[in-house]
Amino acid sequence: MDQRDGSLSTGSRVTGIPDRVAEVFGHGWAVTDVIPQALPGAAWAAKRRAAVSARFPGERIVVPSGGLKVRSNDFDYAFRPHSAYVHLTAEQGTRAVPDSVLVFEPSGNGHTITLFIRPRSPRGPGADTTELYRDFRHGEFWVGRRQTLAETAHTLGIDTDSRDRVQRALRGRVPTRVVRGQDALVDTAVPPSPADGELLAFLSELRLRKDPWEIEQLDAAVRHTVAGFNDVAGELSHAIRAERGERWIEGTFNRRARLEGHGLGFETIAAAGAHACALHWTRNDGPVREGDLLLLDAGVETNSFYTGDVTRTLPINGRFSAVQRRVYDLVLAAQSAGIAALRPGAPYRDFHDAATRVLTEGLDAWGLRPGGAGMPHEASLYSRYTVCGTGHMLGLDCHDCASARNETYAAGTLETGHVLTVEPGLYFQPDDLTVPKELRGIGVRIEDDFVITADGALCLSSGLPRDADDVEAWMSATRG
């Protein structure tokens, strides 16, 4: 890896460039501007921008993309724009440019909308070409070509201007709402307001019902995710032989995510044995042993940034033991009850309550009551073994629409176009003396992705088996 030039200051500002060096880079470049095709999601994003404009007449609305975050010293994490920004622009994958800002400026009965974005690195006679070859965060010699302003305007269908002029655009006494915490310059230029929270909630609620294009993206994300699970099943023998087999599982799925999409929707959970009892086990540094279970919770994020989120709990040797199957079948029954409760008009919590009821009744039938036999049979007490809820909205974020108001989300009702997961689980910690020894260290979760339709729900992840017998047959057919 090339060492970055010591003449750079922190960030991207460049100092100490001799004129004669700059002159060398100021000529001899071919014209490579192109007229790209409009992105397929751009027309849908325009409708969402129209909804924002209608909701906040006479107000300036500012939605930044966010910027780069340092991983270590002079290396950054891969850039992923804020989901509200993606939703309103339809920007895709590695084309997304850090530090972009979408501004709705009130004009007449609506808004003039401009995307302030960093253009292609300047070049040619008279241009300040230092960014081109010296700026390791943004220069074309370091990170590759960005689109010109005209190219971006064409692909997204939004008027564009240089990022350098965004501060000027934020001047003036206009009521302004900002998506905070994404751009330090914007946060400094516009004083915070209690109204900012209402903007974030509206943008989150705007994503609750997915349009047909979004559902296509989610369907693709889940299909790629299913393919990743098939890859893992086919490489379990390699994982068993590796000292840190969970890393082999992780790498196998992550390869599929990078090949088929932008990458991961979230860090892959490859939890073998007792690690499955940690709900968000992403260390993935343990062995994969014959006789144990593997809990794989993973999702491919498409180039349009929509993600799948699927979980399967697999017997590593291809066959469930009697006690493993007993736990698995109870979780499956709970998930099936939750799925049966999915329909438009149903309270959002109905599927969670249905799944939880099956789990608690099943555990009670096994003689398991947290705290002892004298404790009442209350669902909340069983959180010792279930810990979390049984699903969430899915979309641009794995846990999508998180800033929506409670009355429109958790206390709301399901509607056609909602996309959500159903994922009950049981987690018996390896040191939990309230459960029989044979159950300790067993963690099981089953998760699928659903679109609410006019007459119920459509399972996007139906390409993976759920029933224990079907899981064993699938693993027998695919296992390497």
N, C-alpha and C positions, 0 to 999 in steps of 0.2 A: 504494500500500500504506500503510495507516494506521501511524503511528509509535506504538510502544507506550509506555504511560504511564511517566514517569520516577520515579514513586513506588514502582515495583517494585524489590525487591532481586534479586540473582541467583537463578536457579531459579524457584520459584513462590511464595515467601513474600511476603506483602503487608504493607506498613507505611504508617502515616500516613493512614489513612482516617477522615475526620471522621464522628462518629456520625450527623449529620443527612443525610449522603450515603448511609450504609448504610441508614438508615430508608426512603429513597426506593425502594430495591430490595427491601424486606422485605414488600411487600404487592402485591395486584393481579394475581396470577398464576392463570391457569386451571389446573385439574387435567387433566393430559394423560397420566397413567400409562396404560399399555396392557397387555394380556395377549398377548404375542407367541407365535408358533408355536415349538415346539422345533426346533432346527436338525437337519437330516437326518442329520448325522454324529454327533449326541450319543450315540445308543445304542451306536455302535461305540467311541466314546471311553470310555464307561463300562466296556466289556470290557477296554480297555487299562489303565484305572485298577485294575481288579480284579487284573490280572496283576502290576502293581507292588505292590499290597498283599500278594499271595500270596508274592512274591519277598522282601519285606523285613518279615517279621512282627516286631512289637515295636519297630520303628524309626520315627522321624519322618522323612518324606521331604518335601523342600522344592524346588519347581520354579517359579522366577520366570519371568515373561514377558519380562523385560528392560525397559528404559526408553528414553526419548527421547535422541537424540544430537545435539549441536549441529552445525549445518552452517556457520553464520557468525553470530557475535554472538548475536542474539536470534531466529534462525530455526533450526528443527530439521529433520533429515531425516524423511521419512515413516516412521512407525513400522511395524516388522515384528517380531512376537513370536518368541521362541526356538522352534525347531521341536519340541523335546521338550514344551514347554508347549502348543503347538497340537495335537500328537498326543494329549495327554491331556485336552483340553477340547473339541476340534472348533470352536474359535473361528474366526471368519471375517472376512476383509477389514478394512474400515475400522471395524467394530464393536470390534475388539481395543483394549483399554485398556492404556496403558503402566503399568508398576510394579505389575502384578497378581502375586499369589503363590499358587500352589496348594500346600496343606499337607495331608499325610496324617498324621493324629495317631493313634498306636496306641490301640486300644480293643477290649478283649475279644480275640476271635480274628481281628480285622481292623483296619480303620482308620476313623475319622471323617474325611471329606474336606471341606475348606472352601476356597473360593476367596476370597481377600482382594483386593478390587478397589476402585478409586476409584468411588464412586457418582455419580449425577447431581449437578451443582452444587446445593448447598442453596439454598432460596428459601422465602419465606413468613414469617409472623410468628415472631420469636424466633430465626430461623436466622441464622448467620453467612454473609451473602450476598457477602462480598468476593470469594471465588473466582469467583462467577458473572460478574462484570463487570470484575475487575481482574487475574485470573491469566491471562496470555497463553498459558501452556502448557496449562492444564487448564480454564479457565473457559468456560462455555457460550457467552457472548457472543463469544468468540474462536475456538473450535475446534468448536463445535456440541454437540449434545445427546449425552450418554451415557445408557445404560440405567440405570434404578434397580436396586438390589440384587435386588429381587423379579423384575424383568424378566430380569435376567441369570440368576438361578437357574432360571427357567422355560425359557429358551432352551437352556441348557447342561445342565440336569438336575444341578446341583451346588449344595449349600448355599453361601451367600455371606455375607460380612461385610465391613466397611469396611477398606480398606487401612490406616487409622490404627491398627487393632488387631492388625496382624500381629506387631509386636515383642513384644507381650504373649503371643501364641500360641507364640512360639519360646522362651519361658522354660521352666525345669524341666530336671531331669537325665534326659533321654531320649536314647538314642543317635540321632543325627541325621545324615542325609546330605543334601547340598545340591548343586544344579547351580550351580557357582560362576561368578563373573565377570559376572553378569547384574543383580545388585541390590546396591548398596553397603550398604544397611541390613541386608539379610539376611546378607551376608558378614561384617559387623561383629558381628551378634548371635550368630552361630553360629561357633565356632572351626573352622578347617579341619581335615579329617581325611583320611587316606589312603583311607578308605572312599568318599569323594566320587567318586573316579575309577571305582570299580566301579559306582556308580549311573549315571554318564554312559554307561559302556559298555553297561549293561543297557538303558537307554532307547534307545540307538542300535540295539542288536540287536533290540529290540522292533519296530523299523520295517523290518527286513530283509524279512520276508514281509508283503506288502500284503493286507489283507482286501478283500472284494468292493467295498465302498464306496470304498476308496482307489483301486482300479483304475479305477473309474468316474471319479473325479476326475482321474486321470492321463490317461485316455483323452480327457476333455474338454480338458485342458491341451494335449495334443498336437494335437488337432483344431484348436484355436484357433491353435496355432503354425503348423500347415500353412496355415491361412488367411492368416497373416501373410506367409509365404513367397510365396503367390500375389499378395498385395498388392505385394510388392517387385518381383516379375517384371513386374507391370503398370505399374510406375513407373520402370523403368530409364532410359527416355529422359529423364525429368526429372532423374535423378541424373547422367546424362552431361553435361547442360547446366549443372549447378550447380558452382560453384568448389570446394566441399567436398561432392562428391557422396555420400561415405560418410555424411555427416550426413543427407542426404535418405533414404538407405536406412534408417539408424537410426531416424529419425523416422517413416517409413512403418510399420516393424514395431512400434515402440513405441506408435503410435496404436492398432493392433489389440490390443495387450496391455492397454491401459487400457480399451478399449471392452468387451472380452470377459472380463476378469478383474481381479484386484487390481493387476496390473502385470507387471513383468518378473521372471522367475526368477533372472536374472543380467544384468549389463550386456551389451547386444547387441554382438557382434563383427561389424562390417561392414568387412571387410578386402579392399581392391581392390589388384590388382597385387602388388608385392613385400610389401605389408603382410600378406598372407596367410601369410607365413613367420614372423610373430610370433603364437604360439599364442593369446595373450589380448590381441589388438589391440582395445582399446576406446577409443582416442583418436578414431578415426573422423573424422579431419580432412583426409583426402586426397581427390583427385579420383577419379572413376570413368571410365575411358578405354576407348574401343572397342579391341578386340583383347586386353585384359587379362582376367583371371579375377576374379570376386568370390567370396570365401569368407564366407558368412553363417552364423553360429553364434548361435542365438537360442532363447528359450523364453518362452512365456506362463505366468505364474503365476495360477492360478485364485483365486477368492475364498476358497477353502478352503486356499490356500497351496501346493498341489501344482503342480509345474512340468513343462513339457516341455523337451526339450533336443535340438534337431535342427540338423544342419549340411548345407548343400549348397554345392558349388563350381560356379559358373555362368559360362559364357562371356558376357561383357558384351554382345558384339554378336550373341549368339544361336547362334554356331557355334564349336566347339572347333577350334583349329589342330591340325596333326598332332602337334606335340610336346606340346601341352596334353592332347590325347586320350590319348597314350601314358602320361602320368603318371596321368591320371584313371582309365584302364582298369586300371592296376596297383593303385591304391588300391581300386577297386571289387572287383577279384578278391580282395584281402586281406579286405575287409569281408565278402564272400560266404562266404569260408572261415571267418571268425569266427562268422558267423550260423549256419552249418551245425553248429558245435560247441555250440550252445546247447541244452541238454536237462537235465531234472532228474536229479540224481545225478552230473553231470559236474563235475570240479574247476573252480572259478571261473576259474583261469588258462588253461583249455584254449582258450577263444575268443581270448584275447590271443596265446597261442603259435601258434595256427593262422594268425591274421592276420599276425603278425610273420614267420612262416616264408615266406609268399607274398611279402611285401615284400622280405625279404633275398634270396630266390632270384631274384626279378625284377631287383633292383638288380645282383646278381652277374652275371646274364645280360647286363645292359647294360654290363658291365665296370667297374662302380662298386664299389670297395673302399676305404673310408675309410683313409687312410694309405698307399695304394698296393697294387700287385698282390701284393706279398710278404706282406701281412697275411693272417691266417687268416680263413676265412669264418665269423665268429661273429656271432650276432644282436646282441649287446651293442654291437659296434663300429658298427653301423648306426644307433645312436641319434643320430648326427650328423645324420641325415636324417629320423628319426622322432621324436626327442626324448622323447615321453611314452608312456604306456600307451594302450590301445585301447578303454577303456570304464570304466564306473563304475556304481554303484547310483544310482537315480533315485527321487525322492519329494518330500518336503517341502523338501529341499535338492536343488539340482542335483547336487552330489556328496554323496548321502545316506548316512547311517549311518557317517559318518567316524570316530566314536569307538568303533565296534565293535572287538572284539579281532581280531587277525590271523587266529586259527584259525577264527573264525566268518565272516570276510569274504574277504580275499585268499587265505588258505590253506584256505578252506572249500569247500563244494560248492553248486552251484546247486539251488534248491528251487522247487517250484510257488509262485507268488505273488511271487517276486523280480521286480523291474522294473529294467532296466539298459540302458545304451547300448552300442553297438558303433561305434567311431569311429576307425578307422585313418587315418593321414595321412602325407604326404611333404612335406617343407619344405626347399627348396633355397635357401639364403640368397643374396641378390644378390651378395655378395662372396666366395662359396665357390669357391676355385680348384680344388677337388678334383672338381668336376663340370663337364661341358661348358657352354660359354657359353649355349647355347640353353635349358638347364634353370634357369639362375640366375634367382632372383626368382619362381619358380613354387611356390606352396603349394596343396595339395589335401587336403581332409578331407571325408569322407562319414560322417554320423552318423545313426543311427536308434534308436528306443526300442522295447524289447521286454518283454513279460511272459512269464515262464517258465510253461508250461502242462504238463499231464500228459504230453503227447506231443511236446513240443518248445518252440517259442517263437512268440508272436504279435506281429507288427510293428504297433505303434500308429501309426506314421508312414508307412504304406504309401500314403497319399494323395499323396505326393510321388514323382516318378520318381527312379530311381537310375542306370539305364543311360544312357550318353552320348547315344545316339540318342533315347531317350525324353525326356531333359532338353532337348535341342534342339527337339523337337516341342512340348513343353510351353511352352517359352519363346516359340516362334513363335505359339502360340495365345493366350498371355496378355500378351505384351509390349506396353507402351504407348509 
